[in-house]
Amino acid sequence: MTGQPGHGPDQEHGPQRMSTLALGALGVVFGDIGTSPLYALKESFVGHHPLSVDRPHIYGVLSLIFWTMMLIVTVKYVFIIMRADNKGEGGSMALLALIARKLGDTRWMPLIATLGVLATALFYGDAIITPAISVLSAVEGLTVVETQLTPLVLPIAIVILVGLFLIQKHGTARVGTFFGPVMAVYFVVLAALGIVNILRHPEIVGIVNPWWALNFFLIDHRLAFLALGSIVLAVTGAEALYADMGHFGRKAISIAWLYLTLPCLMLNYLGQGALLLDVPEAAQNPFFLLAPEWARLPLVILATLATVIASQAVITGAFSVTQQAVQLGFLPRLRILHTSASAQGQIYLPVINWLLLILVVLLVLGFKNSGNLAAAYGIAVTGTMFITACMLGVLTFTVWKWHPLVAGLATGLFLVIDAAYFLSNATKIPDGGWFPLLVAAVAFLLLTTWSKGRAIMHRYLYAGAMDLDLFIKSTGQSMKRVPGVAIFLTSSTQGVPPALLHNVKHNKILHQRIVILTVITEGVPHLLPEHRVRVKDHGSGFYRLSLHHGFMEEVNIPAELKLVDGCGGPIGPMETSYFLSRQTLIASKKPGMGIWREKLFAWMMRNAVSPMDFFKLPTNRVIELGSQLEI
């Protein structure tokens, strides 16, 4: 009853390297869930559905937080989901690629693919809210220090957020080395503040008894159900454990969670609960009121640093998810810049960065405080968790082939829990939950329109394509030849590319060697060198070449061609010309998509980065041949 063996970074390193990875994971993986104590308990008591600040409610909320962390984060993600690594990588796209590779073209794949894309779309909704609510909740600590600072909260939060997005183009390799140690200090401070207050009410540890959670529902089942929408804020960021697995490995993340993050978080929540038993009015901001008056300003500074680190992790995640979506064919080619010569994961996508900045600032200005933002937070997170539970069912039944009873019980348990949290958050849609759903709907529309549009375009473009061997016999042997190598890029591994046909029609010549090149993205993050190149010699100087790569890898065609053997000799850069086919799309009433979606696809096509830039082709060696295509 186990998943597939992992291939992550923790597989080949000793204890010292493991501790380094675990420390690094604190700065990237646990920033979001680590900053939840700033607002989770506060929103449970003074949010849109206030609770009485008394022992039964305090114990009930804390018991639910504890068991949610144990069942959702520890059991579901750490012990089960993180075993579903795609050659070391995690996340919705990697999980989708893993299931697709294992199951092949079954009748369930379209539904599973839709779920994977929907989870990715929901992630974008979450990625906008996380920086806004995290930084705002930290800066609001200033009002605990001095109430007259209230008017400065919004400007300070916006300045911090704008500064965070402005530095993205320079990369975070240098400051990133401090993320882990800063978060380690932050978690230790969380634990220390919690312990000091727990000592006043040591009986608070009794909340580990699930009876208190059940008793909460027995007291008032309606309020308890609505409170789930705030309680789940304690585990926002749980998906990051799986999504960031490729950077740190399952073992390092598990160690960091089980031995530091989980104990520190629970100690802090217990401390907040103990404080509320003594001072019920502290529910207005229990996190900062845990600290003595002299320590509150330093705590605000430390918390702000932690929220900036949490926001950075989400931004980096958005870049990574977008890169995967581009490589897997769900988004058009985008400009991807590397900000580090040594770290492969350090990328920067200008379009995504500025779009996130605009939406985050609008969100802060529109909602004005973390309490209002909490209403918008949660729906995207719980939606993603529910989808992950659905895909877990597919994994346990069909890929891992667990015993049906065990698979059914595990999947059913997580579906019930995640559905309860999702439905509770659905009640917050009128109060702000509509925003992440709107973002997710737009993202889902773009992802599916591009994927379906490419399939339709490919079908029309290559319908009745001329067989390559027939073309060689009829044209290739009699056409005048000129020295050099001509490389024709095409998305199909069959037939003659349109650019080659246009070249023959208009130029009436062929190069000495013709290489028909297709770049293929596999359903794994990385490929070994021996699996990257496939060449077929068709005779008369014609070769069909396919370059394979993983969905986490960038393609540099000129660099890879230097390593290619079997195309009639080396492919020298100065004797090579690249021929690209550029289609101008015309929306029509042909079967496929609605006219409005065809126009959207055509707009995305026009604004996609050129293959010349995306594949790093030399600008002075590229010839583009255009044509019109009705879809």
Phi, psi and omega in degrees: 000053181234160177276192180283147179297145183282162178230019188283184183298340184277000187286329189238021184240153181275186184302320182295314178296324180296320179293325177294317178296319180296320178295318177298322180297327178302323184279341184246311189281320192256012179297315183293305181293332180290334180266002179299327179301342179296331187223343189297307182290323178302312183292332179294328184259327184238016181283210184288343177231079187300148178244155173292133181271077178228174186303310182301319181286320179298312179296321181297313180296314181296322178296319177295320177298315181299309184288333174294317178297321182290312185282313185281306185283306188287305184285306186293309185274306186291314186273334186243294188302322183290353173280345181270059180272142176263088184053039177101339183268151176233185181106166185300314181294318179294321178293318177299315180296322179296312181296318180298320180292323182282321186269333183072204183273080175260169183291343180273346187299319178302319179293316180296319179298320179297319178297316180298318179292321179296320177297320177295318179297319179295328178301321180295323176298319178293321184295337179277321185283324185305308179299321184294308184288325182294307183294319179300315183295326178289314182293331178296345175299338177299329181289338175284323178290314182207114185297335181290348179277358183308315181297341183273350186300307182298310180301318180296316180300317181293319178300316180297315182294316179298316178300320180299315181287329180293329183276355184299323183293341178271352180083166182238020184300318183287305182290337181300333180293340180269346185301311182300306178301320179297315180292327177297315177299316180301314181294322178296319177296319176306310182297316182298315179298321180294314183299317181304319182278329178297325182300336178283331180222071183299339180293349181298337180294348178294350180294348177293345175286118183297349178302323182295325177293316179294319180299325177302316180289327179291327179294309181204094186296329181291311180295324179296318179295317179294326180294335178304328180296333176265324181299325182294343177298340179290340182242014174297135185103355179298326181298335181295332178302319180278318185296325184264014184298329182294334182278325189238341180089153184298317186294315181297318179294319179298316179298313181298323180287309188289325189256349179226300188298307182300309179300317182295318179297312182294322177299320180292317178297319178296321177297318177298320178296317179297321177298317182293330177297324180275318186231083183304327182291348177291353178300343179295330176194070187296331183298307184285333180283351172299325186276149173296161188304320183291338184262359187288320179295313174302324179294321176299316180297314180296317179296322178296318176300317180296321181288327175296318178296319177298318179295320179299319180297321180291319179297314177300319178298321178296319177298315184294315180297320180295319177300317178298317181298322177296312184292328181272002174086023178258350177221154177292164178299131179240160178287118180241119181250140176267129182260000179218135180285339185253327183265116185294326184282353182278091181237163181219125178245103185306315183300314181294319182300310184287327177295316177298317181301311181301313183291322179295315180295317177299322180296314180297315180293324183284318185267336169072329178211165185293332179297316178292322180293330180300331178293329179277337184277145173114320184295319179290320181297311182291329175297316178296318179298319180294318178296320178299321178296321176297315180290332174297321177300317178298318180299308186292324182279316191251330183265306180278339178057050173295165173301132185307323181293315180294314180299319181294318180294315181296311181296316181299318180300311183290326178295319180295313181297311182294323179294320179299315179294320180295315181294324177296319179290333180297334178291345181267003183303315179295334184271000180147343179297343179295332187295305179297330177292322177296315178300315180296321180295318179295316179298317180297319178299315181294316181297314183285325179295317180294316181297312181290321180298319178298319180295318179294314180300317180298319182295315181289323185293322186251011176294124181068027180299143182289135179296136184297316181297322177294320178298318180297318181291321185275328187233316189299331183274338183258343183289146177297137182252145175236154182297153175115182181240129176250125179249120180255114179278134180212151179272352182252145177264008180235152172074184182264129180296146179304323181297325178292318178296318178295322180297316179294319183295318187263321183265336176057033175218162174227150175283164181301320177236132180244119178245119177264113191250130175236129175263124185241127176267123179270165182277028176232155184291324184219150178239144175288152183306323183289349180254008189269333189238134173225130183233138173232126180269117180264002181083166179058028177082012179258133180224140173252120185240131174239129177254119183257143178209163179278163184285355175258004186254149175266146183254126174240095188299311180303321180293321181287330180293334179297336184263358184279135176234143177110009178250039177077022180122177180296151179256095183284141184297328184275351178249009186250135174240139181252127180251122180246146177256124179245120181262135168262116187273139178238118179293137181217179181270016176297153178300143179156270177235167174296155182305317183295325178285327176295321177293323177296317179296318179297321178296317178297322180296317181295327185265001177290149176295139180299144175306330179300315179284318185295321182263009176062040179280144178294127187298329183273008179237018186246134175238126178255133179242118186261158175202164177257146182218126175274134177236000000 
